[in-house]
Amino acid sequence: PGPLALVSVPQRLRVASASGFRPTLGLEMEPVLLRGGEAVSGALVLPLGHADSAGMDLAWAEAALESERAFWESYPLQRLAIEVPDQAVMDMLTACARNILQAREVKDGLPVFQVGATCYRGLWVVDGHFIVECAQYLGHAAEASAALDTLLKRVRPNGAIAQFEFHIKETGIALTTLVRQCELLGDDRRLREVWPIVRGAVGYIEGLRAQAYALPPDNPAHRLMPPAFGDGGLAGDRPEYTTTLWTLVGLRAIAAAAERLGYADDAAHFASVYESLMEDFRASAARTMQTLPDGSTYLPMCLPGSGEHHTVPNFRGEVPPWRRIQPETATWAYGQAIWPGELFAPDDPLVQSLLALLDQRDDEQGIPATTGWLPYRALWTYAASFYAHAWLYAGRPDKAVDYLYAFANHAAPTRVWREEQSLSATQHGQICGDMPHNWASAEFIRLVRHLLVFERGEELELLPGLPAEWLVPGRRVYLERTPTRFGPVTLELTLGEHGRGEGL
């Protein structure tokens, strides 16, 4: 924060209409007439935090650029703890790790893994769950541990753990984060220290359940969770399932943790709250299932009663196609409830119906389309990872690998992602979210890691999604002390020069 200067050297700036945004004013450089063989150079300088631009000529800018290049070219790079034989994937992993670390800031003495640089600047609760897990995979255990302190700053007097009061699912996500991080750190002591906060959070969830039970019986949210902000494609307070699903994930995780820590009474109590909500959810889902034109069924994330507009509940009038809720809208939490939430068995109809829906929506560009904030002719780039993990959990590693490569192919040339973007054929340039969007970088790293080491309940699966293309003679697949709930795992798979396995 502070004064900002804008310097253009040696060309002068002048006021002009910004192309495509008339009559909004902009700036442009004065035109320069060039004859054949001539060239022109210049620089735009934005000295942040001060307005003193004296001496900032072209020579100064060129010297500053060379100084920065020299610094970064000599800076020791972090060695990745993941190695696969596909160099394009390795380049993506390197860029993803760099992007996450470059966006990290220290606020009030604590590291904050920023989701984005502008509109998502901060550690958002759901994004943070996955970004901090990724930080563990990159070897930053100390920073991930400190990130828990950042999360705990969001504890509210009513027991909620939330960045936003209206985002009531965040408490379930926060419980899941506390459990997962302490698992990866191998630190049950830390979880015991915050147990009073855990009890308060479950008490807050019970209060929400009481509010839902107090709703009129004809309200679709009756006996679930109060109407809430769905996120990922659903705005406004409305009856929806994303809050129920993430609350179930949090309750399941904390009930299992209570049993592991020997808190028998809490384990029984938390399990009872979980089972009650799951019973009510299944009853509601059975009533809410819808049918597609081909006869297949799906569970919409928006319950009946709030209309078809994805951002304006109870919208009056006809909803245009580019604002209309789709069958796949806001299924982000649904995919995460399948894995890592493990709320349902792989053969559960709730799993299979979602996968069938995704399979119908991924034909055009390899990633399921219209699942997020852009519900018309667009896609949510890194949602590919949410759904790839569901496919992997359900025994379809081939689909998980397909989604990995489609995900990579939607990155910018600098190997970062916009949150959402138009389908290529539309050429209409819809965008949503930050750029770069660092949750995307975390998801790419997570997906590669989980194709090689996958935690399923009390089982540790090695190489469950290993692509055949990664079996290259003379090359190796390697993970070094990747953290799991079972402890750190080192894995090395080598293939002999003649294609015969040398060892695992």
N, C-alpha and C positions, 0 to 999 in steps of 0.2 A: 504493500500500500504506500501511497505517496504520489507526489507530482510525476507526471509522465511527459516526456518529450518525444517528438517524432522528427527525425532529421533525414533529409534526402540530399545526398552529395554525389557528384557536383550538380545534378539536375535539381531545379526548383520544383516545388509542389504547387498545385493550384486547385481551387475548388472545381468539382465537376459532378455531374449526375452519375450515381453508381449504376452500372449497367444492369438492367433487369429489375431495378428497384426504384425507378423514377416515381415521384420527384425527390426521393431521398438523396441528400447530398453526400458526396464522397470526395476523395482526393485523387489526383493523377499527376504524373510527372509531365512537365512541359515537353511537347514533342521535339524530337531531334531529327534533322534531315541528314540522312547518310547517303554518301555516294558509293559506287561500287568499290568493294575492297575495304571500306572503312568499318570500324567497330566502335561501340560505345560501351562504357561500363560505369557502374555507380553502386551506391549502397543505400539501403534504408536502415536507420539506426533507431532503436527504441531503448534509450537508457532508463532502466527501471528504477524507481525509487527516488529519482531526482530529475530536475529539469535543466541542469547545467550541461549545455551541449557545446561549450566553447572548445575549439580544437578538434572537434569530431569531423574531420574531413575524410576524403576517400583513402588517403594513406593511413590514417588512424584505423579506419574500418578494416583495411586489408591486414594491418599488423595484428589487430585483435582477432581476426579470423585465423591467422597462422598460429597465434598463441594458443587458441582453443584446440586447433588440430594437433599441435605438438603435445598438449596435455593429454588428450584422449588417446593418441597413438602410443604414448608411453605408459598409459595407465594399465596396471595388471588386471586382466580379465578373470572373473570367477570361473573356475572349472565346473562344468555341469556334472551332476551326479547321475545323469542319464545319458546313455549312448546307444544309438541305433544305426544300422548301416545305410539308412536313407539320408543323404546329405541335405536334401531339401527340408526334411523334417528337422534335422539338427539345426539348420539355419533358423527355422521357425522357433525352436526351443530357445536358442540363444537370444533371439530378438524378444521373445516373450519374457524371459528372465530379466533382460535389460529394461524392458518397458516397465515392469512391476517395480524394480528397484529405483529407477529414475523418478518415478512418481511418488515414492515414499517420502514423507516429510516427518519432522519432529514437531509435535504440538504439545505444549505444557509438559515437556520432558519425556513424552512417550512417542514411539514410532507409530505413524498412521499410514497404512497402505492405501493410498488414494485410489478410488475407483476411476476417477477421471481428472481432467485438468481444469474443467470449467463447471458445467452444470452438475456433475457428479463428484465434485471435489470433496472428499471426506471418506471415512470408513463407514459405509452403509451396512446395516446389520446382515442382510442376506448376502449381499456381494462379499462382505467381509468374511463370512463363514468360509467361503470357498477360496478367497484370496489368501487368507491366513493359513489355511490348510496347504495351499500351494507354496507359501513361504517355508513351511516345514519341509516340503519335498525338495526345496532348493537349498536346504541346509541352514536356514535362518531360524533356528529354534529359539534363541534368546529374544529376537524381535517378535516372533509369534507369541511367546509367553508374555511379553510386555503388551502386545495387542489385546490380551485379555483384560489388562487394566484399563485400556481405552474403552473396551466394551462395557466394563463394570461401571464406568462413569455414567452410563445410561440407565442405571437402576433408579427407579422412581419410588416415591413414598408409598404408593399403592401396591408395590411388589413387581410391577412391570419392569422389563428390561427392554427399553425401546428408544429409538431415535425420534420417532414420530408417534404422538399420542393416538392418532387415528389408525396407525399401522399395527393392529393388535396381534398379528401373527408373529411379530418380531420377538416376543417373549419366548415362544416355542423354538424359534430359530436360535436365540441366544442360549437357551438350555442345551440345545444340540451342540453349539459351538464350545461351550464349557466342557462338555463331556468329550468331544472329539479332540480338542486341543490337549486336554489332560491325558487322554489315551496316547496320543502321539508323543507327548513329552515324557510318558511313563511316570506321571506325577500325581498320584492319588492324593498326596498331601495337599496340593493346591485345591483340589476339588473339595476336600474336607473343610478347608478354610472358608470357602464361599458357601458352604451348605446352608447357613441361615438365609442367604440370598436365594438359593434354590427353593427352599420351602416357601419363601415369600412369593416367588414367581409362580409356583404351582397354586398357591392360594389365590393369586390374581386370576389365573386361568379358571379356577373354580368359580370365582365371582362372575366372570364372563359367561360361564355355563349357566349360572343362575339367571343372568339377564336373558339368555336365550330361552330358557324354560319359561320365563315370565311373558314372553311374546305371545300374542294370540295364536291359537292352534292353526289358523289358516295362513299364518306367516311362513313362507318357505324356510326361514332361518330358525323356526321353532325347534328346540331341542338340539340345535347344532352350536353355532357361535353367533353372536350378534352381527347384523349387517356391518360390513367393513370394506376397506379399500383392498381390492383384489391384487392390483399391481400386475405388471407384465402383460398389459392389454386391457385391464378392467379398472376404471376409475370411478370415484364416488363411493359412498356407503351404500352397499347393496347386499342382498343374500348371495353368498358365493362360497365355493369350496376351498379356495387356496388357503384361507386362514385355518379352516378345519384340518386340512392335510398337514400343514407345517406344525400345528399344535399337537397333532397326533405323533408326528416324528419326534418332537421335543419330549413329550410325555413318555414315549417308549424308551428313548435314550436315557432319560433321567431315572426311570424306574429300574432299568437294568443296572445303571451305575449304583443306585442305592443298594441293590442286592449284592453287588460286588464289594461294596464298602462295608457291608455288614449292618446296614441300617434297615433292619427287617420291617419295622413298623412303617417307615417311609416307603420302602419298596412295595409293601402291600397296598398302602394308600395311593401311591402314584399309579400303580398298576390298575387299581380300581377306577381312578379318574380316566385313565387311558381306555380301559375296556368299555366304560359307559359311553364315551364319545365315539369310539369305534362302532359300537352297536347302533348308536343313533345315526352315524354317518352311513353305514351300510343300508339301513332302512330308508334313509333319504335318497341315497343313490339308486336304489331299486325303483323308487317312484319317479326319479328324474331322468333315467336313461332315455335317450332319443334314438331315432332310426334315420340313417342316411338313405338316399334314393336307391342305393344298391342293396338295401336290406340289412346292412351291418349296423351295429349299435355303437353308441358312444355316450360318454358322460360329460355334459357341458359343465364348465366351471362356473357359469353364471346361472343361478337358480331362476325359475320363472318369477315374474312379477315386477321386474325393473326395466323392462323394455329391451330393445335390440341395439341401442346406441352404446358404443363401448366406453365412452367417457362421460356421458350425461345420462344418469338414471332417470327413468320416466320421461324421456324425451317426447315432446309433443310433435306430431307430424311424421312424415315418411323419412326414415333414416336412409341417407345415401349409402351406396355400396361401400364406399371407402371409409365409412364410420360404423359399419354393421358388425356386430359380434359374429364370429365364425365358430363352427364346431370345435376347432382347435385353439381358439383364443384362450390365452392365460393358462395353458396346460403346463407351464414351466414348473409350478409347484407339484403338479400331478407326476411329472417325470421324476422330480427329486424325491417325492414320497415313495416311488418305486425303488430308486436307489440314489443316494445312500440310505434313504429312510427305511427300506425293506418292510414297508407296512403290509405288503401283499406277496404271496408266493408267486413265482414266475408264471405258473399256469392259471392264476386267478383271472377270471373274466375281466376284471377291472384293468389288469395289465394287458391282456391280449387285445381288448377293444381299443385301448389307446395306441398300441403298436400298429394295429390295422389301420387306424385313422392316419397315423404318421406316414405309413407306407403309401397311402393314397396322396399325401401332400408333398412328397419329396421328389417327384419325378422331374420337375422342370430344371432345378439347379442343384439337386442332391441334398438339400437341406429342407426340412418341412417348412412350407410357406405359411404366412399369415397367422403365426402363433402369438404375436406380440402387439405392440402399440400401432403398428401399421397393418390393419386387417385386410388390405386389398392390394394384391399384386406386389408383395414385398416379403421380406424374410428377416428374421432375428438371427444374426450370424452365429453367435456363440451358443444359442439354444441348441445347435447341433450337438453340443457336448451333453446337455441335459438328457437328450433323447438317445444319444449313443450309449450312455451308461445304462439306460433302461433296456436297450437292445442287448447289451452285454450281459446284464443280469438275467435276462430271459433266455439266454442260450443262443443268441444270434450275433456272435462276434464279427461276422462278415458285414453286417449292417453298421456296427460300431466303427469298423475300419473305413467303410465307405463315407460315413459322416465325418470322420477325422479329416480325410483328404478334401472333401467338399468344404469343410470348415476352413482349412488352410487356403483353398483356392478363392475364398472370399475376402482374404486379407488385402490391404493396400500393398503397393510395392515395398514399403518400409516395414512390412510384416506386422502391422497393427490393424485393428478392426474398428469400424463404426458399429454401434450397437445394432441398428436396423437400417436396411437400405432396400431400394426398389429391386425388383427382378430386372435383369438386364434388358429383356425385350421391351419393357415398358418405356424406357428412356424418359421417365418423368421425374427422376431425381428426388423421390421422397427419402428423407433421412430422419433418424431419431437417435437421441442419446449423444454421448460424448465421443470425441475423437482425439486420441485413442481411448478406447474403452477397456480398462485394465482387467476387468472381470473376464473378458474374452481371452486375454493372455494367460490368465490363471487356468481357465478351462482347457486350453490346448495342452498345457503341461500336465494337468490332472488326467486328461484322457490318455495321453501317451503312457503315463505311469501306470494307469489302471489296466491298460491292455497287457501290461507285463506283470503286475502284481495287483491282485484284486481281493479285497476283504469282503467276505460274504458270511455274515453271522459269526459263527465260531470257526469258520474255515478260511484258510489263506490259500488262494489259488495262484499258481505261477503260470505265466504265459497264457492266460485264458483267451487273449485276443491277438496273439502274435501273428502279424500278416506274413504270408508266405514270402512276400517280396523282401522281408527283413532277414531272410535266411540266405546270406551271401557268403560264398566260400572265402575264407581268410579274414572275415570280419566278425565282430562280436556284437551281441546285445548285452548291455551292462547297466546295472543299477548299483549304486554304492550306498549302503546303509540308509536305504529309504525307510522312513519311519512308518510303522503300522501299529495297530492296537496290540499286536503280539510281540512287539519289539522291532528293532531295526533289522532290515533284510538286505543282504548283498547277493546279487544274482549276476552270473556271467554265463552266457551261452555262446559257444564258439562252433563254427562249422569249418571242417577241414577244407583244404584246397580243392579236393575232388568231390565236395558236397556231402561228405560223411560227417556225422556229429562227432566232435572231439570231447565235449563235456558240458555239463550243466552244474 
